[in-house]
Amino acid sequence: MAEQYNGSELVVKALSALKVKYIFGYPGGSVLDLYDALFQQSDIEHILVRHEQAATHMADGYARATGDVGVVLATSGPGATNCITGIATAYMDSIPMVVLSGQVPSNLIGDDAFQETDIVGCSRPIVKHSFNCRDATKIPEVLAKAFYLANSGRPGPVVVELPKDILNPALKFDYQMPEQIDMRTYNPSVKGHSKQIRKAVEAIIEAKRLVIYSGGGIILSNTSEKLTELVEKLNAPITNTLMGLGGISGTHPNFIGMLGMHGSLEANKAMANADVILALGARFDDRVTNNVKKFCPDAKIVHVDVDPTSISKTIQAHIPVVGCLDTVMEQLLRGIEKSEKRIDRAAQEDWWQAITTWRAQKCLSFTAGVEKIKPQTVIEKLYQMTSGDAYICSDVGQHQMFAAQYYPFKSPRQWINSGGLGTMGFGLPAAMGVKMAFPQSEVLCVTGDGSIQMNIQELSTCLQYGLAVKVISLNNRSLGMVRQWQDMMYEGRHASSYMESLPDFVALAESYGHVGIRVDKPEQLDAALEKAMSIKDRLVFLDILVDESEHVYPMQIKQGAIDEMWLKKGVKA
């Protein structure tokens, strides 16, 4: 007779078969049977966080850096609801995640039992799919489907609700893991339609002012090398979204910088003046387009995405192509190679001359501080000291934009940030997830005095698991991006944007067992960074007091065209 397993053991056995290495979670009553099953095996390591939101961000960071599915385990009720922000963060950025949530026993569901919350209902708008598993024998199949859904097509988070009764250790069942997953209602496109490919190739070759605009889809689909090949074959300028940074090396001569709200002048000008835009794995987010009525009026748009609902959602595509980027780019490359038409290189040279003129304005130039440290200086020095090889995990705010602008990312999956939801508190636990995946790599968390306090309790988790992350806090004693908007749009009325009481971050880091370093003068910065980078086996918290009056520029002018920008305080493009 084949060996049988209880529901909790079925969960663990299925996760092991799905090659899960880590589960990030926090125990509670409804999932204690599952925790007991985890305790009795050694294939999967459970990482005990200090708050369930941090578990989701750790799993998220791990998934972004590795491409694998991040796994979260939380108890019912408040444990599950604490995951909501992290689920939404992953959903907005299309990150593969499976969240296992406990639930009260099946016979009590709907009775407002202790710690009961309808997590499937709560999370429905922010998940790719969800399962309420009421039958223990279905656990392996449900988990296999959850992982398949999370990591195929356009990736995203999947919630699996597990009522306590199906995890009962006293009840035994057969283990049946499906050999393959077949879901009739879910069949994401892989290959682009041949007619649309022909149209796209024709538009690309006939373009006089082509721009390639790539987004997070390039990272998620692991198509960075094909993107670079396409750029070089066409000799086209390329711009990345915030989520697409690293899709092509930030030092590549064809890279014209990030586009959008805080994008480079040359990127936004090129988009505004393009006659053809080839959009690859990007969704024309409002932080890119600015006023959609003024967006690139003379451009023919070729939009490639695996998710058909993303195409023409905000900007009408003239040539839509639905399919996996890996396959579609191969089709485009072959089509360009076989085409009898040739690119107008003379027109292309004129186009590059225009871009060179915009580049010459050096929109990211700034004056280094004499009495106060400029945040831009910190990021530039981090790039120099890490030779551009570090994983950079950011929180959300001015520091996020400075990191995106001043750290040229060499590789995909090197830049880890919350782009779509803009989640403060993401940076530290995401960096922890990356460090779990790549313990020998340098992992930096670029944060601010506001963001770091959202999940600062995870310094305790870092000590428990020896996660030697470097925390770089650009401390401007305020909610910097809020303050910037108040300066620019509210006549400097700083309503609730200044942090009038802050902890001693150095002492706080040391109280958690880590190394704390305070930097408040420009002449101290180099030595402090060198000391921090030299400490390899401990977390270092660098509290760097930066110029609180600094703004992030360039910045699009609200409700303007994509290239209507502030270059500096009071200076328009």
Secondary structure by P-SEA (a helix, b strand, c coil): ccccccaaaaaaaaaaaacccbbbbccccccaaaaaaaaacccbbbbbbccaaaaaaaaaaaaaacccbbbbbbbcaaaaaaaaaaaaaaaaabbbbbbbbbbccccccccccccccccccccccccccccccccccaaaaaaaaaaaaacccbbbbbbbbbccccccccbbbbbbbbcbbbbccbbbbccccaaaaaaaaaaaaaccbbbbbbccccccccaaaaaaaaaaaacbbbbbccccccccccccccccccccccccaaaaaaaaacccccccccccccccccccccccccccccccccccccccccccccccccccaaaaaaaaaaaaaacccccaaaaaaaaaaaaaaaaaccccbbbbbcccccaaaaaaaaaaaaccccbbbbcccaaaaaaacccccccccccccccccccccccaaaaaaaaaacccbbbbbbcccccccccccaaaaaaaaccbbbbbbbccccaaaaaaaaaccccccccccccccccaaaaaaaaacbbbbbbccccccaaaaaaaaacccbbbbbbcccccccccccccccccccccccccccccc
